[in-house]
Amino acid sequence: MPTTLTTKAEEQSTYVIQVDFADEDGNAVVPDSIYWKLTDSDSNVINSRNSVSVTPASTVYITLEGDDLQVVSGKGSNKKRVLTVWGTYDSDLLTDAPFKDSCIFFVKDLVAVS
């Protein structure tokens, strides 16, 4: 089940999501590869953010801004965003083990933002 973030993003602003990676024992791990995508609640990709590559580290910060956080009038589901992160990692037990997770957050619809 995806994690729901409690802090809302401000429409057309900047929003940073911290992603930490751990192996099956809970120890920090640097993945071999990391990718992410941003969708709305209907699985539509937002602002062409699909299969975005990230430099591997045990903690990465994904910065969303501007059109990533745009709200289209009349589309209530457009306020919900899903950030999905996936890739592979190696550990003492596994090689090229896949991982995939997601989080949900909401964009605060500001009046008169163009």
C-alpha positions as CSV (number, residue, x, y, z in Angstrom):
1,M,0.0,0.0,0.0
2,P,1.4,3.4,-0.9
3,T,2.4,5.9,1.7
4,T,0.3,9.0,1.9
5,L,2.3,12.1,2.5
6,T,0.7,14.6,5.0
7,T,2.1,17.8,3.6
8,K,0.3,19.1,0.6
9,A,2.2,20.6,-2.4
10,E,1.4,24.2,-3.3
11,E,0.1,24.5,-6.9
12,Q,2.8,25.5,-9.4
13,S,5.4,25.8,-6.6
14,T,8.2,23.4,-5.5
15,Y,7.8,20.2,-3.6
16,V,10.7,17.9,-2.6
17,I,10.2,14.2,-1.7
18,Q,13.0,12.4,0.2
19,V,13.4,8.7,-0.8
20,D,15.5,6.4,1.4
21,F,16.7,2.9,0.3
22,A,17.3,-0.1,2.6
23,D,18.0,-3.7,2.0
24,E,16.0,-6.7,3.5
25,D,17.8,-6.2,6.8
26,G,16.9,-2.5,7.0
27,N,20.5,-1.3,6.3
28,A,21.0,1.6,3.9
29,V,21.8,0.5,0.4
30,V,22.7,2.4,-2.8
31,P,20.6,0.9,-5.6
32,D,22.2,0.0,-9.0
33,S,19.4,2.0,-10.8
34,I,16.6,4.3,-9.7
35,Y,13.8,5.6,-11.9
36,W,10.6,7.5,-11.1
37,K,7.3,8.7,-12.7
38,L,4.6,11.1,-11.7
39,T,0.9,10.3,-12.4
40,D,-2.5,11.5,-11.3
41,S,-5.1,9.3,-9.7
42,D,-6.2,8.0,-13.2
43,S,-2.6,6.9,-14.0
44,N,-2.1,9.7,-16.5
45,V,1.6,10.8,-16.6
46,I,2.0,14.4,-15.5
47,N,4.3,16.7,-17.3
48,S,6.1,13.9,-19.2
49,R,7.6,12.7,-15.9
50,N,7.9,9.0,-17.0
51,S,11.0,6.8,-16.4
52,V,13.1,9.7,-15.0
53,S,16.5,8.5,-14.1
54,V,18.1,9.4,-10.8
55,T,21.8,9.2,-9.8
56,P,21.9,6.3,-7.3
57,A,22.4,7.1,-3.6
58,S,21.0,5.6,-0.4
59,T,18.9,8.8,-0.1
60,V,17.7,10.8,-3.1
61,Y,15.6,14.0,-3.2
62,I,13.0,14.2,-6.0
63,T,12.1,17.8,-6.8
64,L,8.8,18.5,-8.4
65,E,7.9,22.1,-9.5
66,G,5.9,24.2,-11.8
67,D,3.8,22.1,-14.2
68,D,4.5,19.0,-12.1
69,L,2.1,20.6,-9.6
70,Q,-0.4,22.1,-12.0
71,V,-4.1,21.7,-11.2
72,V,-6.6,21.7,-14.1
73,S,-10.0,23.3,-13.3
74,G,-12.9,21.0,-13.1
75,K,-10.8,17.9,-12.6
76,G,-11.0,16.9,-8.9
77,S,-8.8,13.9,-9.4
78,N,-6.1,16.2,-10.8
79,K,-5.2,17.3,-7.3
80,K,-3.9,13.8,-6.3
81,R,-0.4,12.8,-7.4
82,V,1.3,9.4,-7.3
83,L,5.1,9.3,-7.3
84,T,6.3,5.8,-8.2
85,V,10.0,4.8,-7.7
86,W,11.6,1.6,-9.0
87,G,15.0,0.1,-9.9
88,T,17.3,-2.6,-8.8
89,Y,19.8,-3.2,-6.0
90,D,22.4,-5.8,-4.8
91,S,22.6,-7.1,-1.2
92,D,24.3,-10.0,0.6
93,L,21.4,-12.2,-0.4
94,L,20.4,-10.9,-3.8
95,T,21.8,-9.6,-7.1
96,D,19.8,-7.2,-9.3
97,A,16.8,-7.5,-7.0
98,P,14.0,-5.3,-8.2
99,F,12.2,-2.8,-6.0
100,K,9.1,-0.7,-6.6
101,D,7.1,1.6,-4.3
102,S,5.0,4.7,-4.5
103,C,3.6,7.5,-2.4
104,I,0.5,9.7,-2.7
105,F,0.3,13.4,-2.1
106,F,-2.2,16.1,-2.9
107,V,-1.7,19.5,-4.6
108,K,-3.4,22.5,-2.9
109,D,-5.5,24.2,-5.6
110,L,-4.8,27.9,-5.2
111,V,-7.3,30.5,-6.4
112,A,-6.3,32.5,-9.5
113,V,-3.0,30.6,-10.3
114,S,-2.3,30.6,-14.0
